[in-house]
């Protein structure tokens, strides 16, 4: 399944430093990233959807966002959207 491609964290775009350098080494998002990347999502039931229209987001990225929101007591999708716009 073709998912929307994410930007590389090491690529310089708008900022003078890359996104990976802006996040502290002991930040919890690094632990979430490592944990979700170690999972076999297809084995856990994250099946590919039929492709119609715009490609879907990668289930791993959505799971990372959900875990981040759960750890920071943000349950609603609107709060998560605001946090994504406010925070890196």
N, C-alpha and C positions, 0 to 999 in steps of 0.2 A: 504494500500500500504506500502510496506517495503522500507524505505529510508535508505541511508547511515547513520550510527549512529555517532553522534558527540562525542568528548571527553568531559568528565565532567570537568567543570572549577575548581572544588575543588580537583581534583586528582593531586597528585604530580607525575610528570613524569621526565622531563629533568632538570627542575629548582629546586632550593631549596625551593621556595615558589610556591603556586598554582597560576594558571592563574588569578583567580578571585581577588587575593590580589595584582596583578601587575597593575590592572586598577583602577584609582582613582574613588572615590565615586561620584564625580561630573562630570565625563566624559559623553559625549553625547551618547556613545555607550550603556550605561546603560538605557538611556531613549528610544533609538531605540529598545533595547531588550524587555523592558517592554511593549512598544506600540505594537510591532508585536505579542508578546505572548498573548496580550489581544484580538487580532482580531480572528474572526471565518473565517479562510481562505477558507474553503469549501463553506461557504455561499457567499463569495466574488467571487467565480468562479475558485478557484485553485483546479482543478479536478485531481484525481489520473490518472497516465498514465499506460498503459499496461506494464507489467513487461517483458522486453526482455533484456538479457545481464546484464550488470552492473546496480545495483539499482541506481535510481536518487538521487540527493541531496534533502534534505527537502526544500519545497518551502518557509517555514518560514526563513530558513537560507539564502536563496538566496535573499529574500525580504529585510532582514536586511542588507546584503551586498550592495544591490542596493541603499537603502536609505542612507547608510553611504557614498557611492560614490557620490550620488547626493548632499549631504550636503557639501562634500569636493571638489566639481567640478571635479570629475573623471567620465567621461561618458563612456569611452571605457573599454571593458573587459580586454584589455591588461594592462591598467593603474590599474584597480582593482586587477589584478593578482599580479602585482609588489607591490602594497600596502599591499596585504595579506602576501607576502613573507617578506617585509621589516618591517611591523608593526605587533604587536601582533594581 
